[in-house]
Amino acid sequence: MTTLAGLIHHFAALLDPADGNAALLSTWITSAQAKGLPHLHAFTRGLEKDRAAVDAALSCHATTAAPKASTTKPS
């Protein structure tokens, strides 16, 4: 359980989008696959299936703020 908790903790840190997360994810995947946890293997295979989208999500600095309402009044 300690191994799994550590891997989850390190993966969670990648969820804060930042430059370089794609390389860190590669390291994390290699480490996770070396641990012999079958469910984690399935998770890493899923990440690798759509790696471009995962990399974009982990490095994208998107905002979650609601869009501002238009202040322009119609004529």
mmCIF file of the N, C-alpha and C atoms, coordinates in Angstrom:
data_MODEL
# 
_entry.id   MODEL 
# 
loop_
_atom_site.group_PDB 
_atom_site.id 
_atom_site.type_symbol 
_atom_site.label_atom_id 
_atom_site.label_alt_id 
_atom_site.label_comp_id 
_atom_site.label_asym_id 
_atom_site.label_entity_id 
_atom_site.label_seq_id 
_atom_site.pdbx_PDB_ins_code 
_atom_site.Cartn_x 
_atom_site.Cartn_y 
_atom_site.Cartn_z 
_atom_site.occupancy 
_atom_site.B_iso_or_equiv 
_atom_site.pdbx_formal_charge 
_atom_site.auth_seq_id 
_atom_site.auth_comp_id 
_atom_site.auth_asym_id 
_atom_site.auth_atom_id 
_atom_site.pdbx_PDB_model_num 
ATOM 1   N N  . MET A 1 1  ? 0.817   -1.194 0.000   1.00 0.00 ? 1  MET A N  1 
ATOM 2   C CA . MET A 1 1  ? 0.000   0.000  0.000   1.00 0.00 ? 1  MET A CA 1 
ATOM 3   C C  . MET A 1 1  ? 0.859   1.256  0.000   1.00 0.00 ? 1  MET A C  1 
ATOM 4   N N  . THR A 1 2  ? 1.980   1.215  0.678   1.00 0.00 ? 2  THR A N  1 
ATOM 5   C CA . THR A 1 2  ? 2.858   2.384  0.735   1.00 0.00 ? 2  THR A CA 1 
ATOM 6   C C  . THR A 1 2  ? 3.378   2.728  -0.653  1.00 0.00 ? 2  THR A C  1 
ATOM 7   N N  . THR A 1 3  ? 3.713   1.716  -1.427  1.00 0.00 ? 3  THR A N  1 
ATOM 8   C CA . THR A 1 3  ? 4.198   1.939  -2.796  1.00 0.00 ? 3  THR A CA 1 
ATOM 9   C C  . THR A 1 3  ? 3.125   2.601  -3.636  1.00 0.00 ? 3  THR A C  1 
ATOM 10  N N  . LEU A 1 4  ? 1.909   2.081  -3.558  1.00 0.00 ? 4  LEU A N  1 
ATOM 11  C CA . LEU A 1 4  ? 0.805   2.641  -4.328  1.00 0.00 ? 4  LEU A CA 1 
ATOM 12  C C  . LEU A 1 4  ? 0.529   4.083  -3.895  1.00 0.00 ? 4  LEU A C  1 
ATOM 13  N N  . ALA A 1 5  ? 0.514   4.334  -2.599  1.00 0.00 ? 5  ALA A N  1 
ATOM 14  C CA . ALA A 1 5  ? 0.263   5.691  -2.099  1.00 0.00 ? 5  ALA A CA 1 
ATOM 15  C C  . ALA A 1 5  ? 1.322   6.665  -2.596  1.00 0.00 ? 5  ALA A C  1 
ATOM 16  N N  . GLY A 1 6  ? 2.558   6.238  -2.607  1.00 0.00 ? 6  GLY A N  1 
ATOM 17  C CA . GLY A 1 6  ? 3.639   7.097  -3.093  1.00 0.00 ? 6  GLY A CA 1 
ATOM 18  C C  . GLY A 1 6  ? 3.487   7.413  -4.572  1.00 0.00 ? 6  GLY A C  1 
ATOM 19  N N  . LEU A 1 7  ? 3.134   6.408  -5.350  1.00 0.00 ? 7  LEU A N  1 
ATOM 20  C CA . LEU A 1 7  ? 2.944   6.626  -6.785  1.00 0.00 ? 7  LEU A CA 1 
ATOM 21  C C  . LEU A 1 7  ? 1.766   7.559  -7.049  1.00 0.00 ? 7  LEU A C  1 
ATOM 22  N N  . ILE A 1 8  ? 0.691   7.384  -6.304  1.00 0.00 ? 8  ILE A N  1 
ATOM 23  C CA . ILE A 1 8  ? -0.475  8.256  -6.470  1.00 0.00 ? 8  ILE A CA 1 
ATOM 24  C C  . ILE A 1 8  ? -0.115  9.685  -6.090  1.00 0.00 ? 8  ILE A C  1 
ATOM 25  N N  . HIS A 1 9  ? 0.626   9.839  -5.012  1.00 0.00 ? 9  HIS A N  1 
ATOM 26  C CA . HIS A 1 9  ? 1.062   11.177 -4.585  1.00 0.00 ? 9  HIS A CA 1 
ATOM 27  C C  . HIS A 1 9  ? 1.885   11.864 -5.678  1.00 0.00 ? 9  HIS A C  1 
ATOM 28  N N  . HIS A 1 10 ? 2.816   11.135 -6.261  1.00 0.00 ? 10 HIS A N  1 
ATOM 29  C CA . HIS A 1 10 ? 3.662   11.717 -7.317  1.00 0.00 ? 10 HIS A CA 1 
ATOM 30  C C  . HIS A 1 10 ? 2.860   12.026 -8.576  1.00 0.00 ? 10 HIS A C  1 
ATOM 31  N N  . PHE A 1 11 ? 1.887   11.175 -8.900  1.00 0.00 ? 11 PHE A N  1 
ATOM 32  C CA . PHE A 1 11 ? 1.048   11.449 -10.059 1.00 0.00 ? 11 PHE A CA 1 
ATOM 33  C C  . PHE A 1 11 ? 0.186   12.680 -9.809  1.00 0.00 ? 11 PHE A C  1 
ATOM 34  N N  . ALA A 1 12 ? -0.357  12.794 -8.608  1.00 0.00 ? 12 ALA A N  1 
ATOM 35  C CA . ALA A 1 12 ? -1.208  13.945 -8.269  1.00 0.00 ? 12 ALA A CA 1 
ATOM 36  C C  . ALA A 1 12 ? -0.449  15.261 -8.447  1.00 0.00 ? 12 ALA A C  1 
ATOM 37  N N  . ALA A 1 13 ? 0.833   15.259 -8.166  1.00 0.00 ? 13 ALA A N  1 
ATOM 38  C CA . ALA A 1 13 ? 1.642   16.475 -8.344  1.00 0.00 ? 13 ALA A CA 1 
ATOM 39  C C  . ALA A 1 13 ? 1.688   16.893 -9.810  1.00 0.00 ? 13 ALA A C  1 
ATOM 40  N N  . LEU A 1 14 ? 1.563   15.943 -10.721 1.00 0.00 ? 14 LEU A N  1 
ATOM 41  C CA . LEU A 1 14 ? 1.584   16.248 -12.153 1.00 0.00 ? 14 LEU A CA 1 
ATOM 42  C C  . LEU A 1 14 ? 0.281   16.894 -12.627 1.00 0.00 ? 14 LEU A C  1 
ATOM 43  N N  . LEU A 1 15 ? -0.760  16.825 -11.815 1.00 0.00 ? 15 LEU A N  1 
ATOM 44  C CA . LEU A 1 15 ? -2.057  17.369 -12.212 1.00 0.00 ? 15 LEU A CA 1 
ATOM 45  C C  . LEU A 1 15 ? -2.095  18.894 -12.143 1.00 0.00 ? 15 LEU A C  1 
ATOM 46  N N  . ASP A 1 16 ? -1.069  19.499 -11.582 1.00 0.00 ? 16 ASP A N  1 
ATOM 47  C CA . ASP A 1 16 ? -0.922  20.952 -11.597 1.00 0.00 ? 16 ASP A CA 1 
ATOM 48  C C  . ASP A 1 16 ? -0.141  21.263 -12.870 1.00 0.00 ? 16 ASP A C  1 
ATOM 49  N N  . PRO A 1 17 ? -0.822  21.730 -13.921 1.00 0.00 ? 17 PRO A N  1 
ATOM 50  C CA . PRO A 1 17 ? -0.161  21.908 -15.218 1.00 0.00 ? 17 PRO A CA 1 
ATOM 51  C C  . PRO A 1 17 ? 1.105   22.757 -15.133 1.00 0.00 ? 17 PRO A C  1 
ATOM 52  N N  . ALA A 1 18 ? 2.165   22.242 -15.739 1.00 0.00 ? 18 ALA A N  1 
ATOM 53  C CA . ALA A 1 18 ? 3.444   22.949 -15.756 1.00 0.00 ? 18 ALA A CA 1 
ATOM 54  C C  . ALA A 1 18 ? 4.294   22.438 -16.907 1.00 0.00 ? 18 ALA A C  1 
ATOM 55  N N  . ASP A 1 19 ? 5.166   23.316 -17.393 1.00 0.00 ? 19 ASP A N  1 
ATOM 56  C CA . ASP A 1 19 ? 6.115   22.893 -18.415 1.00 0.00 ? 19 ASP A CA 1 
ATOM 57  C C  . ASP A 1 19 ? 6.998   21.806 -17.813 1.00 0.00 ? 19 ASP A C  1 
ATOM 58  N N  . GLY A 1 20 ? 7.287   20.808 -18.583 1.00 0.00 ? 20 GLY A N  1 
ATOM 59  C CA . GLY A 1 20 ? 8.136   19.718 -18.113 1.00 0.00 ? 20 GLY A CA 1 
ATOM 60  C C  . GLY A 1 20 ? 7.365   18.536 -17.549 1.00 0.00 ? 20 GLY A C  1 
ATOM 61  N N  . ASN A 1 21 ? 6.057   18.663 -17.383 1.00 0.00 ? 21 ASN A N  1 
ATOM 62  C CA . ASN A 1 21 ? 5.274   17.552 -16.840 1.00 0.00 ? 21 ASN A CA 1 
ATOM 63  C C  . ASN A 1 21 ? 5.264   16.341 -17.764 1.00 0.00 ? 21 ASN A C  1 
ATOM 64  N N  . ALA A 1 22 ? 5.384   16.555 -19.059 1.00 0.00 ? 22 ALA A N  1 
ATOM 65  C CA . ALA A 1 22 ? 5.394   15.416 -19.993 1.00 0.00 ? 22 ALA A CA 1 
ATOM 66  C C  . ALA A 1 22 ? 6.596   14.520 -19.718 1.00 0.00 ? 22 ALA A C  1 
ATOM 67  N N  . ALA A 1 23 ? 7.750   15.128 -19.498 1.00 0.00 ? 23 ALA A N  1 
ATOM 68  C CA . ALA A 1 23 ? 8.951   14.345 -19.194 1.00 0.00 ? 23 ALA A CA 1 
ATOM 69  C C  . ALA A 1 23 ? 8.823   13.676 -17.829 1.00 0.00 ? 23 ALA A C  1 
ATOM 70  N N  . LEU A 1 24 ? 8.261   14.385 -16.862 1.00 0.00 ? 24 LEU A N  1 
ATOM 71  C CA . LEU A 1 24 ? 8.059   13.802 -15.538 1.00 0.00 ? 24 LEU A CA 1 
ATOM 72  C C  . LEU A 1 24 ? 7.072   12.645 -15.596 1.00 0.00 ? 24 LEU A C  1 
ATOM 73  N N  . LEU A 1 25 ? 6.073   12.754 -16.465 1.00 0.00 ? 25 LEU A N  1 
ATOM 74  C CA . LEU A 1 25 ? 5.111   11.665 -16.618 1.00 0.00 ? 25 LEU A CA 1 
ATOM 75  C C  . LEU A 1 25 ? 5.797   10.421 -17.172 1.00 0.00 ? 25 LEU A C  1 
ATOM 76  N N  . SER A 1 26 ? 6.695   10.595 -18.110 1.00 0.00 ? 26 SER A N  1 
ATOM 77  C CA . SER A 1 26 ? 7.433   9.440  -18.659 1.00 0.00 ? 26 SER A CA 1 
ATOM 78  C C  . SER A 1 26 ? 8.183   8.711  -17.554 1.00 0.00 ? 26 SER A C  1 
ATOM 79  N N  . THR A 1 27 ? 8.828   9.475  -16.694 1.00 0.00 ? 27 THR A N  1 
ATOM 80  C CA . THR A 1 27 ? 9.560   8.892  -15.566 1.00 0.00 ? 27 THR A CA 1 
ATOM 81  C C  . THR A 1 27 ? 8.591   8.188  -14.621 1.00 0.00 ? 27 THR A C  1 
ATOM 82  N N  . TRP A 1 28 ? 7.439   8.828  -14.364 1.00 0.00 ? 28 TRP A N  1 
ATOM 83  C CA . TRP A 1 28 ? 6.451   8.248  -13.467 1.00 0.00 ? 28 TRP A CA 1 
ATOM 84  C C  . TRP A 1 28 ? 5.911   6.935  -14.037 1.00 0.00 ? 28 TRP A C  1 
ATOM 85  N N  . ILE A 1 29 ? 5.607   6.915  -15.318 1.00 0.00 ? 29 ILE A N  1 
ATOM 86  C CA . ILE A 1 29 ? 5.082   5.699  -15.953 1.00 0.00 ? 29 ILE A CA 1 
ATOM 87  C C  . ILE A 1 29 ? 6.087   4.556  -15.839 1.00 0.00 ? 29 ILE A C  1 
ATOM 88  N N  . THR A 1 30 ? 7.337   4.838  -16.120 1.00 0.00 ? 30 THR A N  1 
ATOM 89  C CA . THR A 1 30 ? 8.382   3.810  -16.012 1.00 0.00 ? 30 THR A CA 1 
ATOM 90  C C  . THR A 1 30 ? 8.463   3.267  -14.596 1.00 0.00 ? 30 THR A C  1 
ATOM 91  N N  . SER A 1 31 ? 8.426   4.164  -13.630 1.00 0.00 ? 31 SER A N  1 
ATOM 92  C CA . SER A 1 31 ? 8.476   3.756  -12.227 1.00 0.00 ? 31 SER A CA 1 
ATOM 93  C C  . SER A 1 31 ? 7.250   2.939  -11.835 1.00 0.00 ? 31 SER A C  1 
ATOM 94  N N  . ALA A 1 32 ? 6.072   3.381  -12.249 1.00 0.00 ? 32 ALA A N  1 
ATOM 95  C CA . ALA A 1 32 ? 4.827   2.686  -11.917 1.00 0.00 ? 32 ALA A CA 1 
ATOM 96  C C  . ALA A 1 32 ? 4.802   1.289  -12.526 1.00 0.00 ? 32 ALA A C  1 
ATOM 97  N N  . GLN A 1 33 ? 5.279   1.157  -13.752 1.00 0.00 ? 33 GLN A N  1 
ATOM 98  C CA . GLN A 1 33 ? 5.268   -0.150 -14.415 1.00 0.00 ? 33 GLN A CA 1 
ATOM 99  C C  . GLN A 1 33 ? 6.249   -1.120 -13.764 1.00 0.00 ? 33 GLN A C  1 
ATOM 100 N N  . ALA A 1 34 ? 7.276   -0.593 -13.137 1.00 0.00 ? 34 ALA A N  1 
ATOM 101 C CA . ALA A 1 34 ? 8.276   -1.447 -12.498 1.00 0.00 ? 34 ALA A CA 1 
ATOM 102 C C  . ALA A 1 34 ? 7.814   -2.009 -11.155 1.00 0.00 ? 34 ALA A C  1 
ATOM 103 N N  . LYS A 1 35 ? 6.714   -1.513 -10.625 1.00 0.00 ? 35 LYS A N  1 
ATOM 104 C CA . LYS A 1 35 ? 6.271   -1.910 -9.286  1.00 0.00 ? 35 LYS A CA 1 
ATOM 105 C C  . LYS A 1 35 ? 5.441   -3.181 -9.238  1.00 0.00 ? 35 LYS A C  1 
ATOM 106 N N  . GLY A 1 36 ? 4.951   -3.661 -10.355 1.00 0.00 ? 36 GLY A N  1 
ATOM 107 C CA . GLY A 1 36 ? 4.198   -4.913 -10.353 1.00 0.00 ? 36 GLY A CA 1 
ATOM 108 C C  . GLY A 1 36 ? 2.797   -4.808 -9.763  1.00 0.00 ? 36 GLY A C  1 
ATOM 109 N N  . LEU A 1 37 ? 2.147   -3.677 -9.960  1.00 0.00 ? 37 LEU A N  1 
ATOM 110 C CA . LEU A 1 37 ? 0.778   -3.493 -9.491  1.00 0.00 ? 37 LEU A CA 1 
ATOM 111 C C  . LEU A 1 37 ? -0.142  -3.535 -10.714 1.00 0.00 ? 37 LEU A C  1 
ATOM 112 N N  . PRO A 1 38 ? -0.876  -4.639 -10.922 1.00 0.00 ? 38 PRO A N  1 
ATOM 113 C CA . PRO A 1 38 ? -1.653  -4.835 -12.161 1.00 0.00 ? 38 PRO A CA 1 
ATOM 114 C C  . PRO A 1 38 ? -2.605  -3.692 -12.512 1.00 0.00 ? 38 PRO A C  1 
ATOM 115 N N  . HIS A 1 39 ? -3.327  -3.157 -11.543 1.00 0.00 ? 39 HIS A N  1 
ATOM 116 C CA . HIS A 1 39 ? -4.280  -2.086 -11.849 1.00 0.00 ? 39 HIS A CA 1 
ATOM 117 C C  . HIS A 1 39 ? -3.549  -0.820 -12.281 1.00 0.00 ? 39 HIS A C  1 
ATOM 118 N N  . LEU A 1 40 ? -2.387  -0.601 -11.729 1.00 0.00 ? 40 LEU A N  1 
ATOM 119 C CA . LEU A 1 40 ? -1.586  0.550  -12.116 1.00 0.00 ? 40 LEU A CA 1 
ATOM 120 C C  . LEU A 1 40 ? -1.031  0.358  -13.522 1.00 0.00 ? 40 LEU A C  1 
ATOM 121 N N  . HIS A 1 41 ? -0.723  -0.875 -13.869 1.00 0.00 ? 41 HIS A N  1 
ATOM 122 C CA . HIS A 1 41 ? -0.266  -1.164 -15.240 1.00 0.00 ? 41 HIS A CA 1 
ATOM 123 C C  . HIS A 1 41 ? -1.361  -0.805 -16.238 1.00 0.00 ? 41 HIS A C  1 
ATOM 124 N N  . ALA A 1 42 ? -2.594  -1.164 -15.916 1.00 0.00 ? 42 ALA A N  1 
ATOM 125 C CA . ALA A 1 42 ? -3.714  -0.841 -16.797 1.00 0.00 ? 42 ALA A CA 1 
ATOM 126 C C  . ALA A 1 42 ? -3.867  0.675  -16.923 1.00 0.00 ? 42 ALA A C  1 
ATOM 127 N N  . PHE A 1 43 ? -3.697  1.391  -15.832 1.00 0.00 ? 43 PHE A N  1 
ATOM 128 C CA . PHE A 1 43 ? -3.800  2.854  -15.849 1.00 0.00 ? 43 PHE A CA 1 
ATOM 129 C C  . PHE A 1 43 ? -2.706  3.456  -16.732 1.00 0.00 ? 43 PHE A C  1 
ATOM 130 N N  . THR A 1 44 ? -1.484  2.983  -16.592 1.00 0.00 ? 44 THR A N  1 
ATOM 131 C CA . THR A 1 44 ? -0.392  3.538  -17.402 1.00 0.00 ? 44 THR A CA 1 
ATOM 132 C C  . THR A 1 44 ? -0.587  3.218  -18.888 1.00 0.00 ? 44 THR A C  1 
ATOM 133 N N  . ARG A 1 45 ? -1.136  2.042  -19.189 1.00 0.00 ? 45 ARG A N  1 
ATOM 134 C CA . ARG A 1 45 ? -1.418  1.728  -20.600 1.00 0.00 ? 45 ARG A CA 1 
ATOM 135 C C  . ARG A 1 45 ? -2.460  2.694  -21.156 1.00 0.00 ? 45 ARG A C  1 
ATOM 136 N N  . GLY A 1 46 ? -3.447  3.032  -20.349 1.00 0.00 ? 46 GLY A N  1 
ATOM 137 C CA . GLY A 1 46 ? -4.454  3.999  -20.770 1.00 0.00 ? 46 GLY A CA 1 
ATOM 138 C C  . GLY A 1 46 ? -3.856  5.376  -21.019 1.00 0.00 ? 46 GLY A C  1 
ATOM 139 N N  . LEU A 1 47 ? -2.937  5.785  -20.158 1.00 0.00 ? 47 LEU A N  1 
ATOM 140 C CA . LEU A 1 47 ? -2.264  7.074  -20.351 1.00 0.00 ? 47 LEU A CA 1 
ATOM 141 C C  . LEU A 1 47 ? -1.486  7.075  -21.670 1.00 0.00 ? 47 LEU A C  1 
ATOM 142 N N  . GLU A 1 48 ? -0.809  5.978  -21.934 1.00 0.00 ? 48 GLU A N  1 
ATOM 143 C CA . GLU A 1 48 ? 0.020   5.900  -23.136 1.00 0.00 ? 48 GLU A CA 1 
ATOM 144 C C  . GLU A 1 48 ? -0.808  5.802  -24.414 1.00 0.00 ? 48 GLU A C  1 
ATOM 145 N N  . LYS A 1 49 ? -2.036  5.281  -24.324 1.00 0.00 ? 49 LYS A N  1 
ATOM 146 C CA . LYS A 1 49 ? -2.885  5.166  -25.513 1.00 0.00 ? 49 LYS A CA 1 
ATOM 147 C C  . LYS A 1 49 ? -3.172  6.527  -26.140 1.00 0.00 ? 49 LYS A C  1 
ATOM 148 N N  . ASP A 1 50 ? -3.359  7.525  -25.313 1.00 0.00 ? 50 ASP A N  1 
ATOM 149 C CA . ASP A 1 50 ? -3.645  8.867  -25.823 1.00 0.00 ? 50 ASP A CA 1 
ATOM 150 C C  . ASP A 1 50 ? -2.672  9.857  -25.211 1.00 0.00 ? 50 ASP A C  1 
ATOM 151 N N  . ARG A 1 51 ? -1.407  9.544  -25.369 1.00 0.00 ? 51 ARG A N  1 
ATOM 152 C CA . ARG A 1 51 ? -0.344  10.302 -24.711 1.00 0.00 ? 51 ARG A CA 1 
ATOM 153 C C  . ARG A 1 51 ? -0.338  11.777 -25.105 1.00 0.00 ? 51 ARG A C  1 
ATOM 154 N N  . ALA A 1 52 ? -0.638  12.089 -26.341 1.00 0.00 ? 52 ALA A N  1 
ATOM 155 C CA . ALA A 1 52 ? -0.631  13.497 -26.769 1.00 0.00 ? 52 ALA A CA 1 
ATOM 156 C C  . ALA A 1 52 ? -1.652  14.312 -25.976 1.00 0.00 ? 52 ALA A C  1 
ATOM 157 N N  . ALA A 1 53 ? -2.832  13.760 -25.778 1.00 0.00 ? 53 ALA A N  1 
ATOM 158 C CA . ALA A 1 53 ? -3.869  14.468 -25.018 1.00 0.00 ? 53 ALA A CA 1 
ATOM 159 C C  . ALA A 1 53 ? -3.476  14.584 -23.547 1.00 0.00 ? 53 ALA A C  1 
ATOM 160 N N  . VAL A 1 54 ? -2.903  13.529 -22.995 1.00 0.00 ? 54 VAL A N  1 
ATOM 161 C CA . VAL A 1 54 ? -2.472  13.558 -21.596 1.00 0.00 ? 54 VAL A CA 1 
ATOM 162 C C  . VAL A 1 54 ? -1.380  14.605 -21.405 1.00 0.00 ? 54 VAL A C  1 
ATOM 163 N N  . ASP A 1 55 ? -0.397  14.610 -22.295 1.00 0.00 ? 55 ASP A N  1 
ATOM 164 C CA . ASP A 1 55 ? 0.684   15.599 -22.204 1.00 0.00 ? 55 ASP A CA 1 
ATOM 165 C C  . ASP A 1 55 ? 0.138   17.023 -22.296 1.00 0.00 ? 55 ASP A C  1 
ATOM 166 N N  . ALA A 1 56 ? -0.811  17.238 -23.191 1.00 0.00 ? 56 ALA A N  1 
ATOM 167 C CA . ALA A 1 56 ? -1.398  18.569 -23.343 1.00 0.00 ? 56 ALA A CA 1 
ATOM 168 C C  . ALA A 1 56 ? -2.128  18.982 -22.064 1.00 0.00 ? 56 ALA A C  1 
ATOM 169 N N  . ALA A 1 57 ? -2.854  18.058 -21.470 1.00 0.00 ? 57 ALA A N  1 
ATOM 170 C CA . ALA A 1 57 ? -3.595  18.373 -20.247 1.00 0.00 ? 57 ALA A CA 1 
ATOM 171 C C  . ALA A 1 57 ? -2.665  18.668 -19.075 1.00 0.00 ? 57 ALA A C  1 
ATOM 172 N N  . LEU A 1 58 ? -1.541  17.975 -19.014 1.00 0.00 ? 58 LEU A N  1 
ATOM 173 C CA . LEU A 1 58 ? -0.615  18.174 -17.895 1.00 0.00 ? 58 LEU A CA 1 
ATOM 174 C C  . LEU A 1 58 ? 0.266   19.392 -18.055 1.00 0.00 ? 58 LEU A C  1 
ATOM 175 N N  . SER A 1 59 ? 0.272   19.983 -19.236 1.00 0.00 ? 59 SER A N  1 
ATOM 176 C CA . SER A 1 59 ? 1.127   21.150 -19.439 1.00 0.00 ? 59 SER A CA 1 
ATOM 177 C C  . SER A 1 59 ? 0.341   22.398 -19.822 1.00 0.00 ? 59 SER A C  1 
ATOM 178 N N  . CYS A 1 60 ? -0.965  22.276 -19.987 1.00 0.00 ? 60 CYS A N  1 
ATOM 179 C CA . CYS A 1 60 ? -1.809  23.395 -20.399 1.00 0.00 ? 60 CYS A CA 1 
ATOM 180 C C  . CYS A 1 60 ? -2.170  24.254 -19.195 1.00 0.00 ? 60 CYS A C  1 
ATOM 181 N N  . HIS A 1 61 ? -1.972  25.535 -19.344 1.00 0.00 ? 61 HIS A N  1 
ATOM 182 C CA . HIS A 1 61 ? -2.286  26.475 -18.272 1.00 0.00 ? 61 HIS A CA 1 
ATOM 183 C C  . HIS A 1 61 ? -3.647  27.108 -18.534 1.00 0.00 ? 61 HIS A C  1 
ATOM 184 N N  . ALA A 1 62 ? -4.674  26.300 -18.619 1.00 0.00 ? 62 ALA A N  1 
ATOM 185 C CA . ALA A 1 62 ? -6.027  26.786 -18.898 1.00 0.00 ? 62 ALA A CA 1 
ATOM 186 C C  . ALA A 1 62 ? -6.642  27.344 -17.619 1.00 0.00 ? 62 ALA A C  1 
ATOM 187 N N  . THR A 1 63 ? -7.549  28.249 -17.799 1.00 0.00 ? 63 THR A N  1 
ATOM 188 C CA . THR A 1 63 ? -8.258  28.820 -16.660 1.00 0.00 ? 63 THR A CA 1 
ATOM 189 C C  . THR A 1 63 ? -9.603  28.126 -16.485 1.00 0.00 ? 63 THR A C  1 
ATOM 190 N N  . THR A 1 64 ? -10.051 28.067 -15.257 1.00 0.00 ? 64 THR A N  1 
ATOM 191 C CA . THR A 1 64 ? -11.367 27.498 -14.986 1.00 0.00 ? 64 THR A CA 1 
ATOM 192 C C  . THR A 1 64 ? -12.338 28.598 -14.573 1.00 0.00 ? 64 THR A C  1 
ATOM 193 N N  . ALA A 1 65 ? -11.921 29.847 -14.749 1.00 0.00 ? 65 ALA A N  1 
ATOM 194 C CA . ALA A 1 65 ? -12.782 30.972 -14.382 1.00 0.00 ? 65 ALA A CA 1 
ATOM 195 C C  . ALA A 1 65 ? -13.956 31.066 -15.354 1.00 0.00 ? 65 ALA A C  1 
ATOM 196 N N  . ALA A 1 66 ? -15.077 31.496 -14.833 1.00 0.00 ? 66 ALA A N  1 
ATOM 197 C CA . ALA A 1 66 ? -16.265 31.673 -15.673 1.00 0.00 ? 66 ALA A CA 1 
ATOM 198 C C  . ALA A 1 66 ? -16.033 32.850 -16.617 1.00 0.00 ? 66 ALA A C  1 
ATOM 199 N N  . PRO A 1 67 ? -16.559 32.753 -17.838 1.00 0.00 ? 67 PRO A N  1 
ATOM 200 C CA . PRO A 1 67 ? -16.393 33.869 -18.773 1.00 0.00 ? 67 PRO A CA 1 
ATOM 201 C C  . PRO A 1 67 ? -17.120 35.109 -18.263 1.00 0.00 ? 67 PRO A C  1 
ATOM 202 N N  . LYS A 1 68 ? -16.545 36.271 -18.577 1.00 0.00 ? 68 LYS A N  1 
ATOM 203 C CA . LYS A 1 68 ? -17.159 37.530 -18.159 1.00 0.00 ? 68 LYS A CA 1 
ATOM 204 C C  . LYS A 1 68 ? -18.354 37.825 -19.047 1.00 0.00 ? 68 LYS A C  1 
ATOM 205 N N  . ALA A 1 69 ? -19.360 38.384 -18.432 1.00 0.00 ? 69 ALA A N  1 
ATOM 206 C CA . ALA A 1 69 ? -20.539 38.784 -19.200 1.00 0.00 ? 69 ALA A CA 1 
ATOM 207 C C  . ALA A 1 69 ? -20.199 40.007 -20.035 1.00 0.00 ? 69 ALA A C  1 
ATOM 208 N N  . SER A 1 70 ? -20.815 40.091 -21.183 1.00 0.00 ? 70 SER A N  1 
ATOM 209 C CA . SER A 1 70 ? -20.591 41.231 -22.067 1.00 0.00 ? 70 SER A CA 1 
ATOM 210 C C  . SER A 1 70 ? -21.201 42.477 -21.440 1.00 0.00 ? 70 SER A C  1 
ATOM 211 N N  . THR A 1 71 ? -20.455 43.570 -21.504 1.00 0.00 ? 71 THR A N  1 
ATOM 212 C CA . THR A 1 71 ? -20.974 44.831 -20.967 1.00 0.00 ? 71 THR A CA 1 
ATOM 213 C C  . THR A 1 71 ? -21.452 45.754 -22.076 1.00 0.00 ? 71 THR A C  1 
ATOM 214 N N  . THR A 1 72 ? -21.415 45.256 -23.293 1.00 0.00 ? 72 THR A N  1 
ATOM 215 C CA . THR A 1 72 ? -21.861 46.045 -24.446 1.00 0.00 ? 72 THR A CA 1 
ATOM 216 C C  . THR A 1 72 ? -23.375 45.933 -24.561 1.00 0.00 ? 72 THR A C  1 
ATOM 217 N N  . LYS A 1 73 ? -24.029 47.082 -24.630 1.00 0.00 ? 73 LYS A N  1 
ATOM 218 C CA . LYS A 1 73 ? -25.491 47.087 -24.765 1.00 0.00 ? 73 LYS A CA 1 
ATOM 219 C C  . LYS A 1 73 ? -25.847 47.157 -26.240 1.00 0.00 ? 73 LYS A C  1 
ATOM 220 N N  . PRO A 1 74 ? -26.853 46.400 -26.656 1.00 0.00 ? 74 PRO A N  1 
ATOM 221 C CA . PRO A 1 74 ? -27.263 46.462 -28.064 1.00 0.00 ? 74 PRO A CA 1 
ATOM 222 C C  . PRO A 1 74 ? -27.805 47.841 -28.401 1.00 0.00 ? 74 PRO A C  1 
ATOM 223 N N  . SER A 1 75 ? -27.608 48.267 -29.629 1.00 0.00 ? 75 SER A N  1 
ATOM 224 C CA . SER A 1 75 ? -28.082 49.585 -30.081 1.00 0.00 ? 75 SER A CA 1 
ATOM 225 C C  . SER A 1 75 ? -29.542 49.584 -30.379 1.00 0.00 ? 75 SER A C  1 
# 
